[in-house]
């Protein structure tokens, strides 16, 4: 009998359940004797020994269900080697529970931090197979992560809905999109939603260039402008600030969008309105694209387990599902290249990036 543990870690997204379903159905279809346990609330469950036994019934009807049926939590990788408040060795505890539960493999679904810990466990001798989850699409080793397209749809819908009220009132609207370190989500939603200005972390902006783009639209008789701004967008001037200085500066504003809005209003005199879709971008049902890619990724992960090929993340490269060595993924970020074709094409459409 094979005994497999499922674990979802980090921020939730729309297609975690669909992906677990893909793994489970593949195992149930191709193995005579398999038992799956759900480790509760991410690595926290693996550390403190919390799990539930799952049956085929648990994976029925969850293809379209958002979130995760086994819960999740954020457990920073940088703290994994540090004892908890009671002095517990977290890595040792995870290894002990893996052995205690007689697991043959641990299936881990998560993003960058999750994959660092997954690779740590691989280095500690555990059999691990991972799957690429993040709405940011910033995971190295895969062209696409599940959850990304669903989040793009939601962020795009927010921009779409802003258009009519922006046009009606002749205002400048800022839609703040999730993405602290990378701008894939903002970039795709901005293009899809017809934003006039897109600000992402990889391209530090000049506020004067942003204002210039807004004034140009005004001079052309266009009464409104829409900005898609990543929550991690940063100006060229702020790049020079230390973390402490930046933190002090941002105390004046709820987020970067409010700072940008204040600067635009001061320079143009135009009314500024800010919309923050926030965690709605993580919620709701997965879009059809994510359901398909999740099913593919899950099936491929199941096949790796059946063949006892461990230590891989299942990735999506050049329209094919491929195994990627975990050590090639952990600790690396896939950022937007400012010189990439998609940026050049967006600029050809007239989108301003503030550079």
DAMO-V726154 format. One record per run of one state. SS is the DSSP state (H for helix, E for strand, - for the rest). FROM is the first residue (numbers start at 0). LEN is the number of residues. If there is no record, write none. Layout:
SS,FROM,LEN
SS,FROM,LEN
This chain:
-,0,1
E,1,7
-,8,7
H,15,15
-,30,3
E,33,6
-,39,3
H,42,6
-,48,2
E,50,4
-,54,1
H,55,4
-,59,17
H,76,3
-,79,10
H,89,11
-,100,4
E,104,6
-,110,1
H,111,12
-,123,4
E,127,6
-,133,5
E,138,1
-,139,6
E,145,1
-,146,1
H,147,22
-,169,2
E,171,6
-,177,6
H,183,10
-,193,3
E,196,3
-,199,5
E,204,1
-,205,1
H,206,13
-,219,5
E,224,6
-,230,4
E,234,1
-,235,2
H,237,3
-,240,2
H,242,8
-,250,5
H,255,13
-,268,3
E,271,5
-,276,1
H,277,5
-,282,5
H,287,19
-,306,5
E,311,6
-,317,2
E,319,6
H,325,4
-,329,3
E,332,1
-,333,7
H,340,8
-,348,3
E,351,1
-,352,3
